[in-house]
């Protein structure tokens, strides 16, 4: 849970079932593990997990303004798009929704970490390639911190995935937390420094 105080605001995670502790206790999910890592480094800003199973970029875009107002996060982790891709929605629509959320977060003074996923191969190489390019292009154009594949080292291992083949199992959560932390650590340091600077 996020703590209040004069320091930087919490980390807000806006994601889908990959971040929503799907079929496991909250404390076992990668979001809670990242928060534990923050606390071990005496970073007490906390994490707000606003992820919802089944969420899309469209619904995340609609939810984000209220979350920004309620929590004033210093960092927003955008982990959305997988459900859009599984439904075959147009990549340009996915991109427009993600970019709108980036605009909203940055306008509220938050740093943004963008997390992508890999689609199953049955969606065809052209669509999957364009889907993945959306995240890479936005990260480059907007100078964002990017996790290209949230499930790197997980989604290609049966022992790390649930029986449905889509959701990572509890034993995969520390791997995901490490992947996110490798990108988030520097962003946390930047936002601490920004808060410490005098006006």
N, C-alpha and C positions, 0 to 999 in steps of 0.2 A: 504494500500500500504506500501511496505517496505521503510524504511528510510535508508539513507547512513550515515556513521559515523565511528568512531573508535571502537565502541562497538561490541558486538556479531552480527553476521549476522541474517537475518530474519528467521522466521519459514516458511518452504515450505510445503504446503499441496499438496500431489500427490494422487488424488482420482478419483472417478467416480461420477455419478449423485447424490449420497448421500452427497457429499461435494461440488457439483458444483452449488448450489443455484437453483436446479431444479424447474422450474415453479414458481419462486418467485424473488423479488428484491434482489440484492446482499447483501444489508445491513440487510436483514432478515435472512440470512443463518447462520448456526452455526459457520462457519469460521470467518465471520465478527464479530459475538458476542464474540468469543474468543479473537479476536484482540482488541475489546473494553475492555474486561477484562484485557488484558495485559496493555493497556494504563492507565486504572484506577489504576494500580499498578506501574505506571511510567516506564513501560518496553516499550521502544520506538523502538524496533527493527523491528516491523511490521510483517505482514503475506503476503506471496505470495500464492495465491490460483491458483494452476496449474491443478486443477481437470477438467476433461472432461467427460460429460455424455457418457456412453457406453465404457469407457476405461477398459482395461484388464491389468493383470500383464505383459503380453507380450508387449503391447504398452507402458505401463508405464516404463518398463525396457529400452525400446528404447529411450524414451523421457528424462529420468532422467539425463544422463550425461551432456546434454546441459543446463539443468536447474541448475545443481550444478555449472557449470562454470559461468553461467550468474549471479547468485544470491548469491553464497557462503553462503548458509544457515548455521545457527548454530544448527537447529533442522529440521528434516524431518519427517513429519507425513505420513506414508504409509497407505492409506485407499483404497486398491485395492484387488481384488479377488472375489467380489460378482458376477460380470458379468461372470467371469470364471466358478464359481460354477453354475450359472443359465444355462450355456451352457453345463454343465456336463463334463468339461475338467478334465483331470487326476489330482488328488491332488498333485502328485509328480511334475508335470509340474508347477503347481501354486507355490509350495514350491521353486522350483529351481529359478523361476523368482523373487519371493520375496527375496530370499537369495542373489541373484545377486544385487538387489537394495539396500539391507542392506550393502553389501560389498562396493558398489559405494558410498553410503552416508557416511559410516564410514571412507573410504579412503579419503574423502573430509573434514574430521574433524567434521562432523555433528553427533549429537545425534539422535537416531531413536525412534519414537513412532509407534508401530504397532497396527492397528485397525482392528478388525475382525467383521464379520457380521454373522447372522444366516440365513440359507437357508430355504425356504418353506419345509414343511414335505413331499411333494409329490416326493422329490428326493430320498427318502428311507433312513432308519436309518444308514445303513452302509456307504453310501456316505457322508451324512451330518456329521456323527461323524468324519470320516477321514478328511473332509474339515476343521472342527473346530480344529481338532488336529494340523493341519499344523501351525496355528497361535500360539497356546500354546507351541508347541515344539520349534519353532523358537525363541520365546520370552525367553524361559528357556535356550536354548542352547547358544544364543547370548547375554544373559543378557540385554534384551530390556524392555523398558516400554511397557506394553500391555493394550489395551482396548479390552477385549474379545468380547464385543458386542457393536458396535457403537450405535445401536438403542435400547439399554437397557431401559426399561420403556416406549418405544414408539411403537415398532412394534407389540405389543400384545394389542394395544388399537385403536379401530376404529376411535375415535375422534382425534387421533394424526396422522393418516395416510391419504394420498390422496386417491382418488377414485380408483386408480389402485391397491391399497393394497401393493405397493412396496416402494413408495417414501414417506418420512415423510412430513407432512404438515407444513406450517409456524409456527403454534402454538407448534410444536414439537421441533423447533430449539433451544430454550433455554434449554430444557432438554438434548439435545445432547451436547450442549456447556458445560453444567455442567459435563456431563460424561467425555468429553474429558479433561476439565480443571482439574478434579480430578487426572488425570494421567500426564498431561502436566506441571502442576505447579512446581513440583519438578525437572523436566528435564530443565525447564527454569532457575531455580535457579542454577542448576549444570553448565549450559553453561555460565551463568553470572560469576560464580566463576572461571571457567576454563579460561575465557577471562581475568579476573582480575589478575591471577597469573603471576608473571614475568617469563621470559624464563630462 
